[in-house]
Amino acid sequence: MQSIDQLRSSVRGELIAPTDTGYDAARKVYNGMIDKRPRLIVRCVDAADVIAAVRYGRDTATLTAIRGGGHNGAGLGTCDDGLVIDLSRMKGVHVDPAARTVRVAGGCVWGDVDHATHAYGLATPSGFISTTGVAGLTLGGGIGYLTRRYGLTIDNLLSVDMVLADGRSVTADNKQNSDLFWAVRGGGGNFGVVTSFEFRLHPVSTVQFGPTFWPPEQAADVLKAYRKFIVDAPEEINGFFAFLVVPPAPMFPPHLHMKTVCAIVWCSTGTAEQTDKATRSMRSIGTPLLDAVGPAPFPVVQSTFDGLFVPGMQWYWRADNFTELSDEAIARHVEHGSKLPTMLSTMHLYPVNGAAQKVGKNETAYSFREALFAEVIVGVDPDPANAKKITEWCKNYYDALHPYSAGGAYVNFMMDEGQERVQASFRDNYSRLAAIKKKYDPSNFFCVNQNIRPAA
Ligand SMILES: Cc1cc2nc3c(=O)[nH]c(=O)nc-3n(C[C@H](O)[C@H](O)[C@H](O)COP(=O)(O)OP(=O)(O)OC[C@H]3O[C@@H](n4cnc5c(N)ncnc54)[C@H](O)[C@@H]3O)c2cc1C
């Protein structure tokens, strides 16, 4: 059996154990509610380090977690009394502007990618914040500002390099290991450690961005208009619906500070004129409190919420998919969305139609292609004393809406909710995923994730 000293001699990165200075900082993940104490953290700097760490974990039968950006709500980038293969030092983004592709190292966050691609006037679909890990977001699907125009992040994934449970390093794409490539597009970190991703890029540079706010009393009218609007809107228009508390930031008029509102946060890849024309009917519903859409560079848009949602706060998540939004569901939203328990708690309804629906439900592991919205309810607060309050609000809101949902959720928005929920999210793709898991990871070595169990 390999010793820690043997592992130390074969990696160039850092090994951090509980007795080392810096252990407490190294074990922290984004969600302050997660307080896990791994036995060892290996901060890899390259694929060779990852291979060594995987071999060590397997040879010593140690519970092993993979950490990309560390953002996972359920804390699936770490574990108690086990090994954490931490890729956060594996940076590097290479843009090929002629081929319109980008190669991204497994430890990058989206801000790293946006910075590099924006210089060429290009972007690939990611999320709504720049500090999230490329790895975890991509492997679960990837829902963001460009979803309606260019699809989910996985719809733009061209290939991955991965280290498998037996320590082999392989490339998976449409030609090589295509079963694995199918599985990693939505199946999460179940199949190996991805050390590098290759994405397709699109011409995205300056977008039309900003919110329309309404008083919460107008939320039912806004949602009734929005459920139809977002089906018919051109694909360059993205706008997610939210209940939120207006933060006391200089970009918002002081009289709105700390007021609960309902909002649509717009991001359009069309021109200012096209955007205005396409969104005017929606933006003139009721009496908006603020309507502030204007041009912004895409990386600025992606990082707008970074300063608000800083690492280390308490987060409790719940999520569902919706194929429709009935009047009854809207009534429940108004009831619970108007009672946000803290300034940072929020509910977002992300549209997942447009280009994302052009891919069939069995073409990638991500199953809910017919869904219109991915809903996420998050209780957020810096103060651990409010953990119970935000959790209860979140669960109550979820319980009220779940009966109207399509069942299952976007796995990246789920907490640790058990096998039934994982299977409900993959539906009839689950058995194919389980067979691929059996082929590539028969002992379920990679089990700290929304776990797909190897087929019997
Ligand atoms: C503030 C915030 C905003 C978010 N916004 C969005 C959004 O706009 N759109 C969206 O789709 N999601 C969003 N998410 C959810 C996000 O996609 C998930 O939390 C995701 O798991 C984060 O990935 P990570 O690499 O940062 O996380 P980690 O905690 O590091 O890892 C998450 C999971 O991915 C696996 N994993 C990580 N790295 C690798 C790797 N290299 N190889 C194999 N498996 C790996 C881990 O095993 C773990 O199971 C957001 C989350 C937060 C906290």
The ligand as a Tripos MOL2 file, in Angstrom:
@<TRIPOS>MOLECULE
LIG
   53    58     1     0     0
SMALL
NO_CHARGES

@<TRIPOS>ATOM
      1 C1        -23.0620   31.4460   -6.2380 C.3       1 LIG1
      2 C2        -23.3500   30.3030   -7.1620 C.ar      1 LIG1
      3 C3        -23.8360   30.5430   -8.4130 C.ar      1 LIG1
      4 C4        -24.1080   29.4980   -9.2900 C.ar      1 LIG1
      5 N1        -24.5850   29.7930  -10.5220 N.ar      1 LIG1
      6 C5        -24.7970   28.7870  -11.3960 C.ar      1 LIG1
      7 C6        -25.2250   29.0780  -12.7220 C.ar      1 LIG1
      8 O1        -25.3960   30.2180  -13.0740 O.2       1 LIG1
      9 N2        -25.4290   28.0530  -13.5660 N.ar      1 LIG1
     10 C7        -25.2340   26.7530  -13.2030 C.ar      1 LIG1
     11 O2        -25.4220   25.8740  -14.0480 O.2       1 LIG1
     12 N3        -24.8400   26.4560  -11.9600 N.ar      1 LIG1
     13 C8        -24.6290   27.4310  -11.0520 C.ar      1 LIG1
     14 N4        -24.2420   27.1400   -9.7830 N.ar      1 LIG1
     15 C9        -24.1940   25.7370   -9.3650 C.3       1 LIG1
     16 C10       -22.8750   25.1230   -9.7630 C.3       1 LIG1
     17 O3        -22.9330   24.7000  -11.0970 O.3       1 LIG1
     18 C11       -22.5710   23.9150   -8.8860 C.3       1 LIG1
     19 O4        -22.4810   24.3390   -7.5560 O.3       1 LIG1
     20 C12       -21.2960   23.2070   -9.3120 C.3       1 LIG1
     21 O5        -21.2490   21.9620   -8.6590 O.3       1 LIG1
     22 C13       -20.0760   24.0200   -8.9770 C.3       1 LIG1
     23 O6        -18.9200   23.4890   -9.5600 O.3       1 LIG1
     24 P1        -17.5270   23.6590   -8.8140 P.3       1 LIG1
     25 O7        -16.4770   23.0460   -9.6640 O.co2     1 LIG1
     26 O8        -17.3610   25.0720   -8.4050 O.co2     1 LIG1
     27 O9        -17.8270   22.8250   -7.4920 O.3       1 LIG1
     28 P2        -17.0820   21.7050   -6.5910 P.3       1 LIG1
     29 O10       -17.7200   21.9000   -5.2780 O.co2     1 LIG1
     30 O11       -15.6110   21.8880   -6.6730 O.co2     1 LIG1
     31 O12       -17.4920   20.3870   -7.2820 O.3       1 LIG1
     32 C14       -18.8230   20.0560   -7.5210 C.3       1 LIG1
     33 C15       -18.9900   18.6310   -8.0190 C.3       1 LIG1
     34 O13       -18.2920   18.4840   -9.2520 O.3       1 LIG1
     35 C16       -17.3140   17.4620   -9.1660 C.3       1 LIG1
     36 N5        -16.0640   17.9510   -9.7800 N.ar      1 LIG1
     37 C17       -15.4690   19.1350   -9.5450 C.ar      1 LIG1
     38 N6        -14.3670   19.2450  -10.3070 N.ar      1 LIG1
     39 C18       -14.2960   18.1030  -11.0470 C.ar      1 LIG1
     40 C19       -13.4010   17.6220  -12.0350 C.ar      1 LIG1
     41 N7        -12.3640   18.3450  -12.4160 N.pl3     1 LIG1
     42 N8        -13.6170   16.4130  -12.5650 N.ar      1 LIG1
     43 C20       -14.6730   15.6720  -12.1880 C.ar      1 LIG1
     44 N9        -15.5640   16.0760  -11.2620 N.ar      1 LIG1
     45 C21       -15.3770   17.2790  -10.7110 C.ar      1 LIG1
     46 C22       -17.1190   17.2000   -7.6980 C.3       1 LIG1
     47 O14       -16.8320   15.8530   -7.4590 O.3       1 LIG1
     48 C23       -18.4420   17.5570   -7.0970 C.3       1 LIG1
     49 O15       -19.2930   16.4420   -7.1190 O.3       1 LIG1
     50 C24       -23.9140   28.1590   -8.8770 C.ar      1 LIG1
     51 C25       -23.4130   27.9070   -7.5980 C.ar      1 LIG1
     52 C26       -23.1360   28.9590   -6.7430 C.ar      1 LIG1
     53 C27       -22.6390   28.6800   -5.3670 C.3       1 LIG1
@<TRIPOS>BOND
     1     1     2 1
     2     2     3 ar
     3     2    52 ar
     4     3     4 ar
     5     4     5 ar
     6     4    50 ar
     7     5     6 ar
     8     6     7 ar
     9     6    13 1
    10     7     8 2
    11     7     9 ar
    12     9    10 ar
    13    10    11 2
    14    10    12 ar
    15    12    13 ar
    16    13    14 ar
    17    14    15 1
    18    14    50 ar
    19    15    16 1
    20    16    17 1
    21    16    18 1
    22    18    19 1
    23    18    20 1
    24    20    21 1
    25    20    22 1
    26    22    23 1
    27    23    24 1
    28    24    25 2
    29    24    26 1
    30    24    27 1
    31    27    28 1
    32    28    29 2
    33    28    30 1
    34    28    31 1
    35    31    32 1
    36    32    33 1
    37    33    34 1
    38    33    48 1
    39    34    35 1
    40    35    36 1
    41    35    46 1
    42    36    37 ar
    43    36    45 ar
    44    37    38 ar
    45    38    39 ar
    46    39    40 ar
    47    39    45 ar
    48    40    41 1
    49    40    42 ar
    50    42    43 ar
    51    43    44 ar
    52    44    45 ar
    53    46    47 1
    54    46    48 1
    55    48    49 1
    56    50    51 ar
    57    51    52 ar
    58    52    53 1
@<TRIPOS>SUBSTRUCTURE
     1 LIG1         1 GROUP 0 **** ****
